[in-house]
């Protein structure tokens, strides 16, 4: 945002965060693990941000996953929201399974194999579909003020 001729950023640049010491980040975040993760992300993004838009989705996700604290969901969220990438697969994880059951019911989502089939039916828009399902589920739980427990039966290992 630019106000009165001065540009204001919503979040500091990677170079600014990398210049901060882990001790300074700890003082601000008051959580040692988060401070170390943020420090690692900042240093990774100084030179590696090009990985997000160049090359294959799999390479970009693999690069993100080398950063401590970045797991499958964080990598995919960063690729979608940070880099606008919708060309990759989705991870059918617990939060997505819960959201799918909330919307489609246990009849259509009895196990992870059915969940994957349902997700694939939304291609090429499955990345957006999964993201919005997760958000819808999170907002509904937040509005209720509690978490709804949904039990998902995992598919046999041979079906994965």
Long-range contacts (C-beta under 8 A, 24 or more apart in sequence): 14-41, 14-42, 14-43, 14-45, 14-46, 14-49, 15-42, 15-46, 17-41, 17-42, 18-42, 18-43, 18-46, 33-69, 36-68, 36-69, 37-68, 37-69, 37-70, 40-67, 40-68, 40-69, 41-67, 41-69, 41-70, 52-78, 52-79, 52-82, 52-83, 52-85, 53-83, 53-85, 57-85, 57-87, 57-88, 57-89, 58-88, 60-85, 61-88, 76-127, 77-131, 80-127, 80-128, 80-131, 81-131, 85-127, 86-124, 86-125, 86-127, 86-128, 87-127, 88-127, 90-119, 90-126, 90-127, 90-130, 92-116, 92-119, 94-152, 95-134, 95-137, 95-138, 96-130, 96-133, 96-134, 97-150, 97-152, 98-137, 98-148, 98-150, 98-152, 99-133, 99-134, 99-136, 99-137, 100-133, 101-150, 101-152, 102-136, 102-137, 102-140, 102-148, 102-150, 103-133, 103-136, 103-137, 109-152, 110-153, 111-152, 111-153, 111-154, 111-155, 112-152, 112-154, 112-155, 112-159, 112-160, 113-155, 113-159, 113-160, 115-152
